[in-house]
């Protein structure tokens, strides 16, 4: 019964989207034609957009973004760097939205490639938004694998895990790593890693053709703090150690080195050193991520970056200042 209701909702959403985006009808006109309220039409169009039935693409980027791309790619020896234009709001949500739209096109190209049979994915707000913005691609042969623990320490599902969402977009096979992102101790981590199922999944993840990760911050607005993945005491320890970035569960100082803090040893999942040499696409949005992004780029494993213009400008400025000081 529920499946039929979902099919009917999708049918109405697609029809409303056609009338709106192709037919140029107002929501009032669509409501009259379909015999429903304008409010319901609004919800249907929003559903069509979120479900990936509506696709749009803006060709090209402003010159300032292209210049930032060239500078950042050259500085960090990246294969590609895409900078999404500033949307003008000055807020983190706007930055993430801009990055998500740009990254969605790249992810679509990745999953459409027959050379890509297996994708290792991290988690986070920006990756989640990018996958939700990604158009549907029929790839039932695609494997999507978590490269880090898919659960919180309370064993609840992490709302920013993207395996299921990418599976829905592609029709592929999803594999979760059924352990916490961080263990409570090294001993607990060893116990998780001792499980045959976990070993098999991590070995499968190591063989991914492409890896997609976010760049995390240890600041209050970061995913780790917002979702209660770490405690305030652990956050204080991280900051005291000089850590500014979370890359695949490992903490980095501003110079791209591993921070001397025990929490990173409790991360359950692939270490970024294990994917050295593979294509690793990193997504980051918001000026507040400047130190986190700089540290992650200096680690030397990121091959492709998608960021927003405000973050890129802050990153470029910081690079320039440090180059001037060293001179």
HUGI-V238938 format. One record per residue. N is the residue number from 1. PHI is phi in degrees with one decimal (none if undefined). NEAR is the number of other C-alpha atoms within 10 Angstrom. Layout:
BEGIN
N/PHI/NEAR ; N/PHI/NEAR
END
This chain:
BEGIN
1/none/5 ; 2/-62.7/7 ; 3/-63.2/8 ; 4/-64.9/9 ; 5/-63.5/10 ; 6/-64.8/11 ; 7/-61.6/11 ; 8/-66.5/12 ; 9/-61.9/15 ; 10/-62.4/18 ; 11/-60.5/14 ; 12/-66.1/18 ; 13/-63.6/25 ; 14/-65.4/20 ; 15/-64.3/16 ; 16/-63.7/26 ; 17/-65.7/25 ; 18/-61.7/18 ; 19/-63.1/18 ; 20/-78.9/17 ; 21/-84.1/12 ; 22/-99.5/9 ; 23/-79.4/11 ; 24/70.3/12 ; 25/-78.9/15 ; 26/-77.2/13 ; 27/-65.9/19 ; 28/-65.1/14 ; 29/-66.1/15 ; 30/-66.2/23 ; 31/-59.4/18 ; 32/-64.9/12 ; 33/-68.4/11 ; 34/-92.9/13 ; 35/70.9/10 ; 36/-145.9/12 ; 37/-79.1/13 ; 38/-58.0/17 ; 39/-63.6/11 ; 40/-69.3/13 ; 41/-60.4/25 ; 42/-57.8/17 ; 43/-66.6/13 ; 44/-65.7/21 ; 45/-65.1/25 ; 46/-62.8/15 ; 47/-64.0/19 ; 48/-62.5/22 ; 49/-68.3/19 ; 50/-67.5/15 ; 51/-77.9/19 ; 52/87.8/15 ; 53/-79.5/17 ; 54/-106.1/19 ; 55/-121.1/11 ; 56/-145.1/10 ; 57/-149.4/8 ; 58/-104.7/7 ; 59/-77.1/5 ; 60/84.1/8 ; 61/-138.9/12 ; 62/-58.7/11 ; 63/-56.3/10 ; 64/-59.9/12 ; 65/-68.2/22 ; 66/-63.1/16 ; 67/-66.1/12 ; 68/-64.2/19 ; 69/-59.0/24 ; 70/-64.2/15 ; 71/-66.9/16 ; 72/-68.8/22 ; 73/-60.8/18 ; 74/-67.9/13 ; 75/-64.3/13 ; 76/-112.3/18 ; 77/56.0/15 ; 78/-86.8/19 ; 79/-72.0/14 ; 80/-153.2/16 ; 81/-143.5/24 ; 82/-115.4/25 ; 83/-111.8/29 ; 84/-79.9/28 ; 85/-60.1/21 ; 86/-63.7/19 ; 87/-86.3/14 ; 88/92.8/9 ; 89/-81.1/9 ; 90/71.9/12 ; 91/-113.0/14 ; 92/-65.4/16 ; 93/-60.5/14 ; 94/-65.1/17 ; 95/-63.9/26 ; 96/-64.0/23 ; 97/-61.9/20 ; 98/-64.0/25 ; 99/-64.1/28 ; 100/-60.3/30 ; 101/-64.5/20 ; 102/-66.4/23 ; 103/-67.9/28 ; 104/-59.5/19 ; 105/-66.1/17 ; 106/-67.6/17 ; 107/-62.0/20 ; 108/-62.0/19 ; 109/-63.6/13 ; 110/-63.3/16 ; 111/-72.6/25 ; 112/-82.6/17 ; 113/-77.0/11 ; 114/-67.2/10 ; 115/-75.9/9 ; 116/-102.0/16 ; 117/-110.2/20 ; 118/-145.2/22 ; 119/-122.3/25 ; 120/-95.5/26 ; 121/-123.1/26 ; 122/-89.3/28 ; 123/-147.8/26 ; 124/143.9/21 ; 125/-62.2/22 ; 126/-70.5/27 ; 127/-63.5/27 ; 128/-57.8/22 ; 129/-64.0/22 ; 130/-66.1/26 ; 131/-66.5/25 ; 132/-66.7/22 ; 133/-85.7/26 ; 134/-75.0/28 ; 135/-68.5/22 ; 136/-72.7/22 ; 137/-132.1/16 ; 138/-83.9/14 ; 139/-135.2/18 ; 140/-63.4/12 ; 141/-87.5/14 ; 142/-79.1/20 ; 143/-106.5/24 ; 144/-117.6/26 ; 145/-128.2/27 ; 146/-67.6/27 ; 147/-100.4/32 ; 148/-142.8/27 ; 149/-53.7/29 ; 150/-90.1/28 ; 151/-119.0/21 ; 152/-83.4/19 ; 153/-67.1/18 ; 154/-87.5/9 ; 155/69.2/13 ; 156/-80.8/11 ; 157/-66.3/15 ; 158/-82.3/18 ; 159/-66.1/14 ; 160/-102.6/19 ; 161/-74.7/22 ; 162/-111.5/27 ; 163/-58.1/26 ; 164/-62.7/17 ; 165/-64.8/17 ; 166/-70.5/25 ; 167/-62.4/21 ; 168/-65.1/18 ; 169/-74.0/22 ; 170/-114.5/23 ; 171/75.9/18 ; 172/-80.0/22 ; 173/-101.1/18 ; 174/-102.2/18 ; 175/-127.7/19 ; 176/-97.2/20 ; 177/-96.1/22 ; 178/-79.4/17 ; 179/-140.4/22 ; 180/-67.6/25 ; 181/-61.3/27 ; 182/-124.4/25 ; 183/-79.3/22 ; 184/-75.3/14 ; 185/-157.9/14 ; 186/-63.0/17 ; 187/-64.9/11 ; 188/-66.8/14 ; 189/-60.2/20 ; 190/-60.7/13 ; 191/-65.2/11 ; 192/-61.3/19 ; 193/-69.6/17 ; 194/-78.8/11 ; 195/-76.7/10 ; 196/-59.5/10 ; 197/-64.3/13 ; 198/-67.7/19 ; 199/-59.8/15 ; 200/-64.3/12 ; 201/-66.6/18 ; 202/-67.5/21 ; 203/-65.4/13 ; 204/-64.3/18 ; 205/-63.7/27 ; 206/-60.3/20 ; 207/-88.5/15 ; 208/-64.7/21 ; 209/-77.9/16 ; 210/-142.7/20 ; 211/-119.7/25 ; 212/-125.6/21 ; 213/-134.3/22 ; 214/-100.3/25 ; 215/-115.1/27 ; 216/-96.1/28 ; 217/-111.9/25 ; 218/-99.3/22 ; 219/-75.8/19 ; 220/-61.1/11 ; 221/-83.2/14 ; 222/-71.1/18 ; 223/-57.0/20 ; 224/-61.4/20 ; 225/-80.5/17 ; 226/-59.5/11 ; 227/-98.6/13 ; 228/67.2/12 ; 229/-72.3/18 ; 230/-132.5/19 ; 231/-87.0/11 ; 232/-62.4/12 ; 233/-65.2/8 ; 234/-67.0/16 ; 235/-61.6/18 ; 236/-62.7/13 ; 237/-62.5/16 ; 238/-61.3/24 ; 239/-68.5/15 ; 240/-65.3/12 ; 241/-80.1/17 ; 242/92.1/17 ; 243/-68.4/28 ; 244/-129.3/26 ; 245/-144.0/30 ; 246/-112.9/24 ; 247/-120.4/24 ; 248/56.9/26 ; 249/84.4/26 ; 250/-109.0/24 ; 251/-102.5/31 ; 252/-119.5/29 ; 253/-83.9/24 ; 254/-60.3/22 ; 255/-89.5/17 ; 256/83.3/20 ; 257/-99.7/15 ; 258/-64.4/20 ; 259/-73.9/22 ; 260/-78.3/17 ; 261/-141.3/18 ; 262/-72.0/16 ; 263/-58.4/21 ; 264/-61.4/22 ; 265/-73.6/17 ; 266/-97.5/20 ; 267/-67.9/23 ; 268/-105.9/28 ; 269/156.8/27 ; 270/-68.1/21 ; 271/-82.6/18 ; 272/-62.5/17 ; 273/-65.5/11 ; 274/-73.5/10 ; 275/-112.9/19 ; 276/-56.1/13 ; 277/96.3/11 ; 278/-86.8/16 ; 279/-74.6/17 ; 280/-126.8/22 ; 281/-95.4/24 ; 282/-110.8/26 ; 283/-117.0/27 ; 284/-152.1/28 ; 285/-137.9/31 ; 286/106.2/23 ; 287/-60.4/21 ; 288/-65.7/17 ; 289/-88.2/27 ; 290/-60.2/25 ; 291/-67.7/22 ; 292/-62.1/26 ; 293/-67.1/31 ; 294/-62.0/24 ; 295/-62.8/25 ; 296/-64.2/28 ; 297/-65.2/25 ; 298/-71.2/17 ; 299/-66.2/20 ; 300/83.9/16 ; 301/-109.8/21 ; 302/-75.3/26 ; 303/-105.7/21 ; 304/-138.8/20 ; 305/-125.6/25 ; 306/-123.2/24 ; 307/-141.4/29 ; 308/-97.9/27 ; 309/-64.3/25 ; 310/-65.9/26 ; 311/-66.2/23 ; 312/-62.8/29 ; 313/-64.8/18 ; 314/-63.8/18 ; 315/-65.6/21 ; 316/-62.3/18 ; 317/-62.5/13 ; 318/-66.9/15 ; 319/-61.1/16 ; 320/-61.7/12 ; 321/-64.8/12 ; 322/-70.4/10 ; 323/-65.7/10 ; 324/-64.9/9 ; 325/-66.7/8 ; 326/-68.8/7 ; 327/-74.9/6
END
